[in-house]
Each structure stands twice: as structure tokens, then as C-alpha cells.
Amino acid sequence: MRIASESLSHYDEAADTYHCSYGAPVPAVTIHDVERGLLVRVEPRSRQVVGFSIPQFKAWHAANADESGEFEVDLPSVWPLGPDEASEAE
């Protein structure tokens, strides 16, 4: 299991994108999480969340950070099946 405390993060100023990976990079699919405004990277077989990116980070940060500039991203450790996938799995 990957642990968020073992994460590596990087802000790409030119692209205004914040990236966070949990542990060493692994092949993953990217899922657009509209509710959180994130791109979530998920290892396809285990469905384990392996990282995320925040595009347009300055605007996202202004809307989501507290007064001290701190922010938290609350993601599940395993990404739930989507409605289309649930019907295919049955």
C-alpha cells in the first residue's frame, strides 16, 4: 500500500500545475475528479490511488486553501468503481 506521507510533490510554475505522487511512479490511468478539481492517477488493476495533479493551481489554491495557505486533498486509497464499470463487473 502506498502512503501519502511518503509522497513526492512538485509545483510546475510554467504550467501552473501541482503534482503529487505516492512513492515511486508507476503506470497509471488518469481520472478527472470534477468534484475536487483534480486529476487523480490510479493503478488500473488494483485501483490504488498513486497520485494526483491540480491544474490551474493558483486559482484552485485561492479557492481551497485556509488563511495560512495550507490545503488538504482527501482522496480514497482505492478509487471506487464508476457507474459504467460497476455494470460491466456484474
C-alpha positions as CSV (number, residue, x, y, z in Angstrom):
1,M,0.0,0.0,0.0
2,R,1.2,3.5,-0.8
3,I,1.2,6.0,2.0
4,A,0.5,9.7,1.4
5,S,3.3,10.6,4.0
6,E,5.8,9.0,1.5
7,S,4.6,11.4,-1.2
8,L,6.7,13.5,-3.6
9,S,5.3,16.8,-4.7
10,H,6.3,19.4,-7.2
11,Y,4.8,22.7,-8.5
12,D,5.3,23.3,-12.2
13,E,5.2,27.1,-12.3
14,A,5.2,27.3,-16.2
15,A,2.2,25.0,-16.4
16,D,0.6,26.3,-13.1
17,T,0.1,22.6,-12.1
18,Y,0.8,21.0,-8.7
19,H,1.8,17.3,-8.9
20,C,1.9,14.7,-6.1
21,S,3.0,11.1,-6.4
22,Y,2.7,8.5,-3.6
23,G,6.0,6.7,-3.8
24,A,7.9,5.9,-7.0
25,P,6.0,6.5,-10.2
26,V,4.1,3.5,-11.6
27,P,2.0,3.1,-14.8
28,A,-1.4,4.6,-14.1
29,V,-4.6,5.9,-15.7
30,T,-5.7,9.5,-15.1
31,I,-9.3,10.2,-13.8
32,H,-10.7,13.7,-13.9
33,D,-12.3,14.2,-10.4
34,V,-14.6,17.2,-11.2
35,E,-15.8,17.5,-7.6
36,R,-12.4,18.1,-6.2
37,G,-10.9,19.8,-9.3
38,L,-8.1,17.2,-9.6
39,L,-6.6,14.7,-12.0
40,V,-6.2,11.5,-10.0
41,R,-3.7,8.8,-11.0
42,V,-4.9,5.3,-10.4
43,E,-3.1,2.0,-10.9
44,P,-5.6,0.2,-13.2
45,R,-5.5,-3.4,-11.8
46,S,-5.5,-2.6,-8.1
47,R,-7.4,0.7,-8.4
48,Q,-5.0,2.1,-5.9
49,V,-4.6,5.9,-6.0
50,V,-0.9,6.6,-6.8
51,G,-1.0,10.4,-7.1
52,F,-2.8,13.4,-8.3
53,S,-2.3,16.7,-10.1
54,I,-4.0,20.1,-9.7
55,P,-4.2,22.0,-12.9
56,Q,-4.7,25.8,-12.7
57,F,-3.2,25.5,-9.2
58,K,-3.2,29.2,-8.3
59,A,-6.9,29.5,-8.8
60,W,-7.6,26.1,-7.1
61,H,-5.3,27.2,-4.1
62,A,-7.1,30.5,-3.7
63,A,-10.5,28.7,-3.5
64,N,-9.4,25.8,-1.3
65,A,-6.5,26.8,1.0
66,D,-7.0,28.1,4.5
67,E,-5.9,31.5,5.7
68,S,-2.3,30.3,6.3
69,G,-2.1,28.9,2.8
70,E,-2.3,25.2,3.9
71,F,-4.5,22.8,1.9
72,E,-5.5,19.2,2.2
73,V,-6.5,16.8,-0.6
74,D,-8.7,14.0,0.8
75,L,-8.6,11.0,-1.6
76,P,-9.6,7.4,-1.0
77,S,-6.6,4.9,-1.1
78,V,-8.5,2.8,-3.6
79,W,-10.6,4.6,-6.3
80,P,-14.2,3.4,-6.4
81,L,-15.7,1.9,-9.5
82,G,-17.6,4.3,-11.7
83,P,-21.3,3.6,-12.7
84,D,-20.3,2.3,-16.1
85,E,-17.6,0.0,-14.6
86,A,-20.0,-1.3,-11.9
87,S,-22.5,-2.5,-14.5
88,E,-19.7,-4.2,-16.6
89,A,-18.4,-6.0,-13.5
90,E,-21.7,-7.6,-12.7
